[in-house]
Amino acid sequence: MVEQFALYIGSNHKRQHHLHRNLELLRINLHGASTVHEARGLMQNCYYHLTIMHYGAVGKEIFRLCSFIRSHNDHSIMIVLMVKARIHIEERLFDCGVSDIVVNPQTSSRVLTKRIQAHLREINPHWHQNNTIRLKDAIIDLERREVQRNGSCHQLRGLLADLLKYFLDNPDRIISREELRESPIWADSICSSANEGGKTFDVNIGKLRKIIESDPSRPQIIQSVRGVGWKLAITPVPMERTLHIEMR
């Protein structure tokens, strides 16, 4: 997969941090800029497949910036974040080539990431990031949020899909409760207290084990590390590689 870069223009560093971690899972590197001047400087040295900009931070210069980006590439994705709906501005932004406008300052980074994925698939129907993976006898389809094992198909509901994806991207590494609470998974959760967060992860990891483990009472895939957290003890194998091995 070709390395891709994204640019975030805005002053909300917390959102930028969450987006950075989410896009990192999609193999997209996120750069940040607080001003249009800073953004133009970055654009001189890097081609950005995706630009996310906050209207409040960019101001009226956003129209010239969007026209500039679109004139250099028809396939670049541009997403504008706005605090409130302003129809005449939104119409003008679309005329400048903007791909999408998100009108809600509280939109979660996780939902925003899903919108980005949708745009990536629209531009390239074959785009994916190894969405089908094998873990022992479990076949995981992250796109459909489902797991097939022993002839049965299980849906990954709620936080389960995002939690499992986090483990898949961090195999054989101990993941603590603190790390999960600071991750985009927890940041976008409707829960808030630290104690509730710990219980939420315990409960959902228990649910994951019932789906992917042969014996959930003696887990071999997601193992507990006493007093610390958990780790994915089995190396995930992309299905393309699995099919190649089986055909030999």
N, C-alpha and C positions, 0 to 999 in steps of 0.2 A: 504494500500500500504506500503510495507517494505521501511524503510528509506534508502536512498542511498547516497553515498558520491563520490565526484569527486575531483581530484587533478590537479591543474594548476601549471606547472613548467615553469617559465619565469620571465622576469623583466619588462614586460609591465603591470604596475599596473592598468592603465586605462582600458585595455581590460579585465583584471582579474575582475575588479569591475563590468563591464557591464555583463560579463559572470555570475558572482555571482548572480546578480539580475535576469537574464534570467533563470538560472537553479533553482533558488529559487522558481520560478513559477511552475517548474516541480517537486517540492518536492525533489530536489537534493541539498545537502549541498556541497559547493565548498571550499576546502582548498587551500592555496597557498604556494609555495616554490620557492625561487630564485636560489637555487643550487641543484645538485644531492645529495649532502651530507644531505642537509635539507630535501629533498624529501624522502630519505631512512629512516630518523628518523621518519617522519610522517607515513611511511608505516609500521613501526614496531608496531604502536599503532592503526592503522585503516585499514580496508579493503576498497579499492577504486574500485568501479564498472567502473569508467571512469578516464582515465589519459590523460590530454592535455599537451603537452610539446613543447616548442619552440626549434628547432634545434640549433639556434644561442646561446641560453642560456645554453643548456646542452652540446653541442659539441660532440666529439667522444665517450664520455661515454654513449651516448644515446643507442648504440647498446647493451651493456651489461645490461643497465637498462631495455630495452624492453624485452630482453631474460629472465631476472629475473622475470619481471611481468608476462609474458606469461607462464613461467614454473610453476607459482603458481596458475594460473587460466586461463582456456581456454576461458572463457566468458567475461573477462574484456575487455573493449573498450579502445583502445589506438589511439589517434589522434596526429599527428605531424604537427606543423606549420613550414613552410619554406619560406624564403624571395624570393628565386628563385629556379627554377627547376634544380636538379642535379641528372640525371638519375641513375648513379651508386650508389649514396647514397640512393635514393628512393627504388631501387631494394633490397638493403641490408636491409633496414628498414622493407620492407614487408617480407623478409626472416626471420626477427626476430619476426614476429607476429603482426606488426602494422596493425590496422584496416583501417586507412585512413590517407592520407597526403593532407594537404591544402597548396597549393603553391600560396600565395598572401598575402602580409603583410597588405593589405587594406581590406581583407575579413571582412565583418561586423559581430559583435557578434550575431546579429539576425540570419544571414544565417548560422553561425557556430552552433547555437543552433538547427536550423532545421536539420542539418546534424547529430547532436547528437540524435535527436528524431528518425531519420531514422534508426540509428544503434540500438537504444533501441528496436524498433519494429522488427528489423531483428533477434535480439537475443530472444525476447519474443513477438510473434505476438499478445499476449493478453495485452501487456503493453499499458496503457493509463492513463490519469490523469483527469478522469471525463470529457470527451470531450463533452458529451451531457448534457445540462443544461436547466432547465426551469426558465423563468422569467415571471411571470404572465401567459399570453396566448402566449408567444413567446418561441419556442423551439430552442435552439442554439446548433449547431454542430460545434465545434471549429476545429475538424479534417478536415471537408469538407469546412469550412469557409462559412457556410450558416445559415440562420434563417428561420424557418417555423412559420407562424402566419396566422390564419384565412384562411387556405387552400392555402396560397401563399408561395413561396419559394424565398428568397432574398439572393444573393451572397454578402459576405463581402469582398470588394475589397480594395486594397491599405493598408492604416494604420488601417482600420476599425476593422479587426479581432484582431490585437494586442492591439488596444486601448480598445476594449470591454473586452478582456481577463484581462487587467490591472484592470478595474473596477470590474470584477467578482472576482478577487483575493483580492480585498480591499473593501468588501461591508460595507455600512453604515459608511464610513470614508471619510472625506472631502479631496479631492485631488486637490491641487493647480496647477496653470499653471507652477509654478516654478518646482514642483515635476515632472510633465510630461516632461518638457524640460530636466531635469536631468536624466530621465529614459532611459532604453535601446531603447524604442520606438523612442524617439527623437534623441538619440545619433546616431542611424543608419539611420536617415532620410536624404534625399538628400538636404533638406533645411538647412540653417545655422543660419540666424539671429534670435535674440530673438523675435523681433516683428512679423516676419513671422511665427515663431513657435506658438505664441499665436493665430494668425489668423487660422493657420492650424488646431489646436485643436478645435477651435470654429466651423469651417466648418465641420470637421469630426464628432464631437459630434452631430451637427445638422443632418447629414446624418444618424447617428446611431438611433437617435430618430424617424426619418421617417420610419425606418425599424422595431424597436422593440416597439414603443409606440402606443397605441390605438389612442391617440390624441397628436401629436408632439408639438402642441402649448401649451398644458398643461401637460408637462411630469411628469409621476409618477415614472418612473424607474430611469432614470438619471436626477437628479434634480440639478438646479443651486444654488450655494451658493453665494449670491451677494458679489462682491468685493474680492472673494477668489478663487472659482473654481467650482467643481461639486462633487456629491457623488452618489453612487448607493444606492437608498433608498429601494430597494426590495431585500430580501435575495435570492440568487441563490440556486436552489434545483437540485442536481444531478438526472438525469432521473431514475437511479436505485431506488432511494428512492421514486420518484414519482410513478413508476410502482408498488412498494411494497404497497404504500398507496392505490392506486386505486384497487388493487386486494383484499384488506381486506373486 
